[in-house]
Amino acid sequence: MKKDESLVFDEDIYNTIRRNIRKYRREKGLTSAQLAELVDLSHDFVRQIESERVGRNFSVETFYKISVALGVSMDKLARKA
């Protein structure tokens, strides 16, 4: 990267990830309860992750487990549509 190039950050990254998790979960034909079971989390917690009304509340480990369960790379889940 050249010194004069500026970085652009997604200021809404958690909501981007939330929307993508919901999108790919639905594409895979999973309910949030099924996804929760796959990644060993409570159904309520997965619903909170997908809810844009809830604050930033999930770890990198949770993000990773969800990406594996959905068969989608972490960078794809973090990509703004």
PyRosetta script that sets phi, psi and omega in degrees:
from pyrosetta import init, pose_from_sequence

init()
pose = pose_from_sequence("MKKDESLVFDEDIYNTIRRNIRKYRREKGLTSAQLAELVDLSHDFVRQIESERVGRNFSVETFYKISVALGVSMDKLARKA")
pose.set_psi(1, 134.0)
pose.set_omega(1, 179.2)
pose.set_phi(2, -77.9)
pose.set_psi(2, 152.1)
pose.set_omega(2, -176.7)
pose.set_phi(3, -59.8)
pose.set_psi(3, -33.2)
pose.set_omega(3, -176.0)
pose.set_phi(4, -87.3)
pose.set_psi(4, -2.7)
pose.set_omega(4, 177.3)
pose.set_phi(5, -81.7)
pose.set_psi(5, 138.6)
pose.set_omega(5, 178.7)
pose.set_phi(6, -104.2)
pose.set_psi(6, 149.3)
pose.set_omega(6, 178.2)
pose.set_phi(7, -86.0)
pose.set_psi(7, 145.6)
pose.set_omega(7, 176.8)
pose.set_phi(8, -117.8)
pose.set_psi(8, 122.1)
pose.set_omega(8, -178.9)
pose.set_phi(9, -109.3)
pose.set_psi(9, 145.0)
pose.set_omega(9, 174.6)
pose.set_phi(10, -77.8)
pose.set_psi(10, 107.5)
pose.set_omega(10, -178.3)
pose.set_phi(11, -72.0)
pose.set_psi(11, -10.3)
pose.set_omega(11, -177.6)
pose.set_phi(12, -119.8)
pose.set_psi(12, 37.0)
pose.set_omega(12, -170.5)
pose.set_phi(13, -58.8)
pose.set_psi(13, -39.5)
pose.set_omega(13, -179.8)
pose.set_phi(14, -63.3)
pose.set_psi(14, -40.8)
pose.set_omega(14, 178.9)
pose.set_phi(15, -71.0)
pose.set_psi(15, -33.2)
pose.set_omega(15, 174.3)
pose.set_phi(16, -61.1)
pose.set_psi(16, -47.3)
pose.set_omega(16, 179.4)
pose.set_phi(17, -63.2)
pose.set_psi(17, -43.7)
pose.set_omega(17, 179.8)
pose.set_phi(18, -58.2)
pose.set_psi(18, -48.7)
pose.set_omega(18, -179.2)
pose.set_phi(19, -62.1)
pose.set_psi(19, -40.6)
pose.set_omega(19, -179.7)
pose.set_phi(20, -69.1)
pose.set_psi(20, -38.5)
pose.set_omega(20, 176.4)
pose.set_phi(21, -59.6)
pose.set_psi(21, -48.7)
pose.set_omega(21, 180.0)
pose.set_phi(22, -60.1)
pose.set_psi(22, -45.2)
pose.set_omega(22, -179.1)
pose.set_phi(23, -59.7)
pose.set_psi(23, -52.6)
pose.set_omega(23, -176.3)
pose.set_phi(24, -72.0)
pose.set_psi(24, -29.9)
pose.set_omega(24, 175.7)
pose.set_phi(25, -63.7)
pose.set_psi(25, -45.5)
pose.set_omega(25, 179.6)
pose.set_phi(26, -65.9)
pose.set_psi(26, -41.0)
pose.set_omega(26, 177.7)
pose.set_phi(27, -60.3)
pose.set_psi(27, -34.9)
pose.set_omega(27, 179.3)
pose.set_phi(28, -79.4)
pose.set_psi(28, -8.6)
pose.set_omega(28, 178.1)
pose.set_phi(29, 78.6)
pose.set_psi(29, 27.1)
pose.set_omega(29, -179.5)
pose.set_phi(30, -103.1)
pose.set_psi(30, 145.7)
pose.set_omega(30, 169.6)
pose.set_phi(31, -84.4)
pose.set_psi(31, 166.0)
pose.set_omega(31, 177.2)
pose.set_phi(32, -65.6)
pose.set_psi(32, -31.1)
pose.set_omega(32, 177.1)
pose.set_phi(33, -65.9)
pose.set_psi(33, -40.5)
pose.set_omega(33, 178.6)
pose.set_phi(34, -66.4)
pose.set_psi(34, -42.0)
pose.set_omega(34, 177.4)
pose.set_phi(35, -62.5)
pose.set_psi(35, -42.8)
pose.set_omega(35, 178.5)
pose.set_phi(36, -57.1)
pose.set_psi(36, -43.6)
pose.set_omega(36, 179.6)
pose.set_phi(37, -64.5)
pose.set_psi(37, -40.8)
pose.set_omega(37, -179.5)
pose.set_phi(38, -62.1)
pose.set_psi(38, -36.0)
pose.set_omega(38, -175.5)
pose.set_phi(39, -104.3)
pose.set_psi(39, 8.5)
pose.set_omega(39, 175.8)
pose.set_phi(40, 59.5)
pose.set_psi(40, 48.6)
pose.set_omega(40, 175.1)
pose.set_phi(41, -125.8)
pose.set_psi(41, 164.2)
pose.set_omega(41, 177.1)
pose.set_phi(42, -75.2)
pose.set_psi(42, 151.7)
pose.set_omega(42, 177.5)
pose.set_phi(43, -59.4)
pose.set_psi(43, -41.8)
pose.set_omega(43, 179.0)
pose.set_phi(44, -60.1)
pose.set_psi(44, -40.2)
pose.set_omega(44, -179.3)
pose.set_phi(45, -66.4)
pose.set_psi(45, -41.7)
pose.set_omega(45, 177.7)
pose.set_phi(46, -64.0)
pose.set_psi(46, -40.4)
pose.set_omega(46, 176.5)
pose.set_phi(47, -61.8)
pose.set_psi(47, -38.5)
pose.set_omega(47, 177.6)
pose.set_phi(48, -65.5)
pose.set_psi(48, -40.9)
pose.set_omega(48, 178.6)
pose.set_phi(49, -58.4)
pose.set_psi(49, -41.4)
pose.set_omega(49, -177.9)
pose.set_phi(50, -79.2)
pose.set_psi(50, -14.2)
pose.set_omega(50, -177.4)
pose.set_phi(51, -84.1)
pose.set_psi(51, 128.2)
pose.set_omega(51, 179.0)
pose.set_phi(52, -77.5)
pose.set_psi(52, -8.1)
pose.set_omega(52, 179.7)
pose.set_phi(53, -86.2)
pose.set_psi(53, -11.7)
pose.set_omega(53, -177.7)
pose.set_phi(54, -96.7)
pose.set_psi(54, 146.0)
pose.set_omega(54, -178.9)
pose.set_phi(55, -68.6)
pose.set_psi(55, -178.8)
pose.set_omega(55, 179.1)
pose.set_phi(56, -68.0)
pose.set_psi(56, 111.2)
pose.set_omega(56, -169.1)
pose.set_phi(57, -141.8)
pose.set_psi(57, 19.1)
pose.set_omega(57, 179.4)
pose.set_phi(58, -129.1)
pose.set_psi(58, 148.5)
pose.set_omega(58, -175.6)
pose.set_phi(59, -88.1)
pose.set_psi(59, 168.6)
pose.set_omega(59, 175.0)
pose.set_phi(60, -62.0)
pose.set_psi(60, -37.1)
pose.set_omega(60, 179.1)
pose.set_phi(61, -62.2)
pose.set_psi(61, -44.0)
pose.set_omega(61, 177.6)
pose.set_phi(62, -63.9)
pose.set_psi(62, -44.4)
pose.set_omega(62, 177.6)
pose.set_phi(63, -57.0)
pose.set_psi(63, -44.8)
pose.set_omega(63, 178.9)
pose.set_phi(64, -62.9)
pose.set_psi(64, -48.4)
pose.set_omega(64, -178.9)
pose.set_phi(65, -60.3)
pose.set_psi(65, -41.1)
pose.set_omega(65, 179.2)
pose.set_phi(66, -65.2)
pose.set_psi(66, -41.1)
pose.set_omega(66, 179.4)
pose.set_phi(67, -62.3)
pose.set_psi(67, -40.7)
pose.set_omega(67, 178.1)
pose.set_phi(68, -64.9)
pose.set_psi(68, -46.6)
pose.set_omega(68, -178.7)
pose.set_phi(69, -62.2)
pose.set_psi(69, -34.1)
pose.set_omega(69, -179.8)
pose.set_phi(70, -87.2)
pose.set_psi(70, -10.7)
pose.set_omega(70, -178.4)
pose.set_phi(71, 69.2)
pose.set_psi(71, 32.1)
pose.set_omega(71, -177.9)
pose.set_phi(72, -127.3)
pose.set_psi(72, 135.0)
pose.set_omega(72, -179.4)
pose.set_phi(73, -65.8)
pose.set_psi(73, 154.4)
pose.set_omega(73, 179.5)
pose.set_phi(74, -61.7)
pose.set_psi(74, -37.4)
pose.set_omega(74, -179.6)
pose.set_phi(75, -67.3)
pose.set_psi(75, -32.2)
pose.set_omega(75, 177.1)
pose.set_phi(76, -69.7)
pose.set_psi(76, -36.9)
pose.set_omega(76, 177.3)
pose.set_phi(77, -68.1)
pose.set_psi(77, -25.2)
pose.set_omega(77, -178.5)
pose.set_phi(78, -93.1)
pose.set_psi(78, -2.8)
pose.set_omega(78, -176.7)
pose.set_phi(79, -82.0)
pose.set_psi(79, 129.0)
pose.set_omega(79, 177.8)
pose.set_phi(80, -70.4)
pose.set_psi(80, 132.3)
pose.set_omega(80, -177.9)
pose.set_phi(81, -76.8)
pose.dump_pdb("model.pdb")
